[in-house]
Amino acid sequence: MKIRLSIMLVLYNKSQKIYTQLFKQHKRAWNISKEDFLNFPKGSLGHHLGVFYQEKGFDVVPKLENHDLFHLITESATDIQDEVAMQYLLLGNGKVSLYQFAMIAIGTFLYPEHFNMYLKALSKGNAMQKFHDLDFETLLNIPLQEIKSSLAFDLKKHLNHHNLTTL
């Protein structure tokens, strides 16, 4: 188990900087510190992001701020198999990138016992309103619950369409 996690963490840490340089050239960093996020109104997306950084002990990665917001919006955990599941969810939501496909392929290969969870995440992403390409920086003052409600999916449609009984 530790070997698989080590492989994924080494790949992630080594590839993150390269990915940002090659594929995020068009993106602008928000230049907001994790402390600044805590100054957003309580309950807002920005404030919840500050709390997320504080609780997880994470730092803001310039140009990749959306990734952490995806965790909040989709209620995805940050364990490695949950990171892979979130990539499946984003694929279902319409996001497509080479980095994402690599994460899905490697993660699925290394953690095949979570494949059902990955399929459920793909289905969930497909059923949600498209969100992966929103300009979240402009939404930082909006209450998180309001954003989550506006992106919610039709659970009945989701379950019937994919013959799933649980998420």
Backbone hydrogen bonds, N-H to C=O, Kabsch-Sander energy under -0.5 kcal/mol:
donor,donor_aa,acceptor,acceptor_aa,energy
5,L,1,M,-1.9
6,S,2,K,-2.5
7,I,3,I,-2.5
8,M,4,R,-2.3
9,L,5,L,-2.7
10,V,6,S,-2.5
11,L,7,I,-2.5
12,Y,8,M,-2.6
13,N,9,L,-2.9
14,K,10,V,-2.5
15,S,11,L,-2.1
16,Q,12,Y,-2.1
17,K,13,N,-0.6
18,I,14,K,-0.6
19,Y,15,S,-3.2
20,T,16,Q,-2.3
21,Q,17,K,-2.3
22,L,18,I,-2.7
23,F,19,Y,-3.0
24,K,19,Y,-0.5
24,K,20,T,-1.3
27,K,24,K,-0.8
37,F,33,S,-1.8
38,L,34,K,-0.9
39,N,36,D,-1.4
40,F,37,F,-1.6
44,S,41,P,-2.3
45,L,142,I,-2.7
46,G,140,L,-2.9
48,H,44,S,-2.6
49,L,45,L,-2.0
50,G,46,G,-1.9
51,V,47,H,-2.4
52,F,48,H,-2.5
53,Y,49,L,-2.5
54,Q,50,G,-2.3
55,E,51,V,-3.3
56,K,52,F,-2.5
57,G,53,Y,-1.5
58,F,53,Y,-1.2
64,L,61,V,-2.4
67,H,64,L,-0.8
68,D,64,L,-0.8
68,D,65,E,-0.6
69,L,65,E,-1.5
70,F,66,N,-2.4
71,H,67,H,-1.2
72,L,68,D,-1.3
73,I,69,L,-2.8
74,T,70,F,-2.5
75,E,71,H,-0.9
76,S,71,H,-1.5
82,D,79,D,-0.6
83,E,79,D,-2.1
84,V,80,I,-2.0
85,A,81,Q,-2.1
86,M,82,D,-2.3
87,Q,83,E,-1.6
88,Y,84,V,-1.9
89,L,85,A,-2.5
90,L,86,M,-2.6
91,L,87,Q,-2.1
92,G,88,Y,-2.5
93,N,89,L,-1.4
94,G,91,L,-1.5
95,K,90,L,-2.6
101,F,97,S,-2.3
102,A,98,L,-2.2
103,M,99,Y,-2.5
104,I,100,Q,-2.6
105,A,101,F,-2.8
106,I,102,A,-2.8
107,G,103,M,-2.4
108,T,104,I,-2.6
109,F,105,A,-2.1
110,L,106,I,-2.6
111,Y,107,G,-2.2
114,H,111,Y,-1.7
115,F,112,P,-1.8
118,Y,114,H,-2.1
119,L,115,F,-2.4
120,K,116,N,-2.1
121,A,117,M,-2.1
122,L,118,Y,-2.4
123,S,119,L,-2.2
124,K,120,K,-2.5
125,G,121,A,-2.6
126,N,122,L,-1.9
127,A,123,S,-1.8
128,M,124,K,-1.3
129,Q,151,L,-1.5
134,L,131,F,-2.1
136,F,134,L,-1.5
138,T,135,D,-1.1
139,L,136,F,-1.5
140,L,137,E,-0.9
142,I,139,L,-1.8
144,L,43,G,-2.5
147,I,143,P,-1.8
148,K,144,L,-2.8
149,S,145,Q,-2.4
150,S,146,E,-2.0
151,L,147,I,-1.2
152,A,148,K,-0.6
152,A,149,S,-0.8
155,L,153,F,-1.0
158,H,154,D,-2.7
159,L,155,L,-3.0
160,N,156,K,-2.9
161,H,157,K,-2.7
162,H,158,H,-1.4
163,N,159,L,-0.7
163,N,160,N,-0.5
164,L,159,L,-1.5
